[in-house]
Amino acid sequence: MLKVVGASWAQTQLSWCLIIAITLLGLLAFYFGGTIRNEYDGKYAATAFWSKEFGMRIDFCGQNNDPLTVRKGVARAYYRPDLSENGWAVLEVETQAEYPDYVQAKAAGYLEGSLTWRMIYWHWKNTVENTCIGRRNFCERIRKYLEENAEEIKRMAKRRGESDPFWHQVNMFYTQLKALEDGWRFGVKRSRQDIDIPSVDFLWMNIMPDLKNFEQKWNASKDFNPDKPPLSATLVKIISTNPIDFVLAQSASGYYGSMLRIQKRYNFGFHETQSDDSALVNGKIVEFTSYPGSIYSQDDFYKVIKKGSKTETTVVGTELQNNNRQLWEKIMKTDQVLLGARIMAANRLASNSKKWYEVFSRNNSGTGNKQWLVISTNSTSIAFGVIEQMPGIVSYEELSKTLLSTGYWVSNSNPCLKVSC
């Protein structure tokens, strides 16, 4: 069949060999195709580079990347939208300490926004846009307050951040959030999509726990019922004291519209202040469950890994109910720092539960009120502190001995500490 005019028998035999080889390769691909790596694995990576001369440049690495081999630059990010596999997306962002903190924050936010732009848009549609249906006046008041509050807090943070670690971390929070918005817009433009999110709504996506209390202050909630049972609870159970081992269980409720979830790991080389000779923050790595567009948990669960230490700190919150309506008069002031920025500042700066309380209690917004458990452990010891926040009040007690003697701690919606602040 293959013998044609001008073709030698050697050429004909070579053709047969090629056909057989191609057939064998096809059979191998058919039977063992599951082990051959897909050209597009749905896992994305990107690196941000920066210089004083040329500013920021983003290098998108596409798919099929080993996270450890992605170039570092000022920041690198690895994103896996595994929603169809387990219901979660995963995002890891790492920055390098040799760059200024504001550059790190911008790079981290830009990478996150540009990689997760699609999930951010879906989350905004499901939450912010949906929340405002039929509540135009309420949403206008919220947006007006958010803009005024953010402007004042950023002004205070820039002025005080050079010498005050708390305000420096607050400044980095808002710097990262603005860069996330910029990265989102770049990701949308790069993907040639005709969609938009108002700038103020990126602030909104970071105040969901605070929002519940705004609604209560103005009687604007669609479903507020002060008599409903607790919606969240936490149990800490000591399993062993030598070595230290414990079980932590947390339950919480939410809306179907907020079911888009991302597990995040921030490994930032931030410093305590913006001063050139400032030390690195204590909590370098913060892992948490979160949502698209949010740069803190909102699930109230964090794992903080401290620099140069085998000690790990777990921070978990349980919602507190406030049935004293007069306390709502103390919230929504322009000089109050909302929940997310204070939590991330405490996570990064604190070396123990008391320090966490001292940082967290500053400029208390009185919104997103919770009982916080701060648990620090290594193989031989456990430290346990409890912090409670309400409008105008933050309380703290060191309860390591209580936890060890009883063997457990249960948090529900009822405050239990004496007022200490």
N, C-alpha and C positions, 0 to 999 in steps of 0.2 A: 504493500500500500504506500509505504514511504519511499519506495524506489522510484525516483523521477529521473527524467533526462538530465544528465550532467552531474548527478549525485553519485559519489562512490559508495561502495559497501561500508567503508569505515565511517563515512558521514551518516549513513543510514543507521548503523549500529549505535553511534553517538546519540542520535535523535531518540532511539528507543531507550537508551540509558537515562536521558533527561526526563522522558515521560514517566519512567518507573520511579525515578527519584522524586519527582513532583508528586506523584500519586502517594508514595510513602509519607512524604511530609504532610500531605493532606490528611491521611489516616491518623498520623501522630497528633496533628492539631485537633482532629475530631475527638479522639479518645482522651487526650491529655490537655485539652484546651483550658480546663479549669485551673491548671497550674501555670499557664502562661499569663503574664501580667497584662492587664487591660491597658490600652494606650491612654485612656482617660479614666482615672480612678476617682474623680470627684473630690480630691483633696488638694487644696490650694496653698500656695506659699508666696510671700512677697518680702522684699527687703527695702528699707528706707535708708538712703545715703544723704549726708549733709556736709556742707562746707560753708565757711563764712563767705567765700567768693561767689558760690553758685546756689546756695540755699538747699532746699530739699529736693531729692529725686527719688522716685519709686520704681523699683525693678520688680515686675510681676513675673514669678517663676513658673506660672502655669500649674499643671498637675504632675502627679507621679514624683513627688519630692520626699526625700528622707528628711525629717525635721532637723536632724543633727548636722546635715550637710548644707542647709540653707545659709547663704552668706549673712554675716552678722550686721554690718553697717552700723548705723546708730540704733536701728531696731529691726527686728525680723518677726514675722508672724506666720503661723501655720493654722489653717482653717479646714475643718472637716464637717460639712453639713450632712451628718448621718441621720437625718430625721426619719427616713424611710426604714432604717435598720433598728434603731432603738429609741427614737423620739427625741434625741438630743443632737445638737450641733456642738462642736468642740473648737475652742479658739485658744491658742497660746501666743502670747506676745512677750518678747524679751528685748530689753534695751541695755545699752552699754554705759557704764558709770563714767567713762572718760569724757562724755559729752555733757554739756550743760543740761540741767534738769528740764528747762522749758523746751529744749530741742527734743529730749527724750519723750516728753509728754505729747508734743506735737506729732512726732513720728509714730508713737503708739496709737494715738487716736486716729491718725490718718490711715494707717494700715487697717485698723479694725473697721472703720467706716467704709473703706473702699472694698474690702473683702466680704463684708456681711451686708452690703447695701440692700440686697433683695429681702433678706429676713427683717431688716430694720423697717423697710416699707410695709411689709405684711403686718408686722407688729403694730406699727403706727395706725394702719387702717383698722385693725381689730380693737385697738384700745382707745387712743386719743380721739380719732375721728368718730368712732362709734359712741364714745362717752358724750360727745358734744351734740349728738342728734337730739333735737328738741330742747336743748339747754344752751342756747346761744348766749344769753346774758351771763349765765354762770361761767361759761368758758372764756368770755371776754374778760371777766373780772380775774379769773385765774391767770390768764396770759399777761394781763397788765401787772399783777402782783409779781409774777415770775420775772418779768423783765426788770422791774424796779428793784427787786431783791437781788437779782444776779448782778446788776450794775453796781449796787452799793457794796456787795460782798467782794466783788472783784477789785473794786477801788481800794477797799480796806486791806485786802490780801496783798496787793501789789505794794502798798505803802509799808506794810509791816513784815512782809515775808523775808526781808534780808536778815533779820535777827530773830524772828519768832518762828519756831518750827511748825506750830499749828497753822499759822497763816500761810506759810510757804506751801504746805501740803494742800490747803484749800485752793491756793492759787493754781497748783498743778492739776487739781481736779477739774477746775473750769477750763484750764488750757487744754487738757486732754479732751474734754467734752466738745469744745469748739472745733478742735482738729478732727474729731470724729464726724462732726457735721460736714466739714470741708471734704473729708475723705469720702463720705457718702455721696456728695454731689459729684465728685470726680468719678466714683464708680458708676453712677447713673449715666453720666455723660459718656464714659468709656464704653458702656453697654448700649448706648444710643436709645435710651428709654425716655419717654416723655412723661415723667412723673415729678412730683414735688412734695416737699414737706416744709411747712413754715419753720423758720429758724427757731422761734420760741418753743416749738413743740419738741425739739431735742432736749430742752430743759424739762418739759413736761414728762417725757419718757423716763426721766431720772427722779421724779418726785411721786411715784405711785403710792408709796406708804404714807407720805405727807398728805396726799390728795384726799384720803378718807377723812382726815380731820378738818380739812378745808370745807368739805361738804357738810360735816357736822356743825361747824361754826355757822354756816349760812343756811342750815336746814335744806340743803340742796341734794342730798343723797336720794337715789332712786329706791334704795332698799334698807335704809338705816333703821335698825330696831334695837334699842338699848337693852332689851330683855332677852335677846337671842343668846344661846349658849356659846362658850368659848370656841373660837375658830382655829386656835393653834395650841399646841402643847409640846413640851419637851421633857424627856426623861434621861437622866444620867445615872447609870448603874455601875458601881465598882465591881469588877470581876475578880481582880487579883491585886494585892498590894506588893507582892514581891515575885516577879517584876510588876510594875504598875500596868494595869490593863483595865479598860472601861468600855462600856457600850453607851452610845449616844443615839437616841431616837427622837426625831422631830416630825411633827405632823402639822400641816397648815392647809388652808383652803384658798381657792382663788376662782377667777372667772374663766369660763371656757375660752373667752377671747384672748386670754394671756397664756396660752399653752405652747407658744413657740419658745423654746428654751435653748440656752447655750451654757455649757460648762466652760468657765474661763480660768486661765492661769496667767497672771501678770507677774513677770519676773523683771522688776524695774530697778535700775541703778540710781534711784533718787538719793539726794542728800537731805540732811535735816533742815538746812536753810539754803538760800541761794548764794551764800557766801562761798568764795572759791575754796577756802580751807575747811569747809563743813564736813562732818563725818557722814558716812552712809547711814541711811535709815536702818532701824533695827529689824523691821519686818520687810525683807527684800522681796519675798515671794508670797503672793496672796492668791489662793485658789478659792473659787466660789461658784455657786450655781446662780445663773442670771438670765437676762432677757436681751433680745436684740436692742441695740441702742443705749443700753444702760451700762455704766462703768462701775457699778457696785452691785451687790447681790439682789436686793429686794426680796429674796427668800429668807434673808437673815441667817445665812450660814457661810462661815469663812474658815479656811484653814490657813494659818500664817506660819511661814517657816522663817526662822530668825537667822541672821547672818552668823556664820562661825559657831553654830550651836547645834546640839542634837535635840534641843527642846522644840516641840511643836505646840502651837497654840490653836485651839479651836474656839471660835466665837459664834454663838448661836442666840437668836432672839425669839421671844414669844410675845405676841401682841397683848397689850394691856388695854382694858376698857376704862373709859372715863365717863362717868355718869353725872359729874358735876359740871353743868353747862357754863358756870361762871369762869371756869378755867380756860375756856376757849377764847376769852377776851385777851389772854396773854400771848396768843399766837399771831402769826402773819405780820410781824414787824420787819421792816426792811433791813435791820442790822442783825437778824437772826440767821444762823447758818443752818440750812436744811439738812436732813438726816444723812444723805449719802456722803457728802463731803466730810462730815464729822466722823463717820464710821471709818472711811478710808484713811483719814488722818490718824485716828487712834490705832488702826491696824498696823500702820507703818511705823509709828513713833513709839508705841508702848513696849516696855520690857516686862511688864507684869500687869495684873488686873487693876491695881490701884492707879498705875500710870495710864492705863487705858481709860479708866473712869475720869481722870483729871483732864485728859485731852478731849474726850467725848463730851463732857459736860460744858465745855466752853461755848458761849453764844447759843445756848440751847434753844432750838426752834419750838419745842413742845409739840412737835408733830411726828407721826410715825412712832408713837409711844410703845415701848416694849420693856420687858425684863430681859436683860442680856446676861448670859453666862460666859465667862472667860475662863477657859480650862487650859492650863499649860502643863505638859507632861514630858518626862523623859523616862528612862527605864527604872529609875529608883524613887521618883517623887512626883507628886501632883499638887498643883496650886489651883485654887478654885475661888473665883470672885463673882459676886452678883451685883449688877448695876440695874437700877430702875429709873426710867425717865417718864415724867409727866409734864404738862405745861408749867413752867416756872420751878420745877423740882427735879433734881437728879440725886439719887441715893446710891450708896455703895456699902457693901460689907464683904470682908474676906472670910470665907466660910470653908476653908480646906478641912479643918478639924471636924466640922459638922458633917461634911460629905463623907469623910473617912469613917466616922463613928456610926452614922446611920446606914451608910452603904449606897445611898441613892439621893437624888434630888428631882423633884417634879416641879415644872413651871406650867402655870395655866394663865388665865386672863386676869388674875387677881394680884395686886401688889402685896408684898409681904414685908418690906424693909422699913426701918425707921428713916425719917427724913434726915439727910446729912448735908444737904446743900440747898 
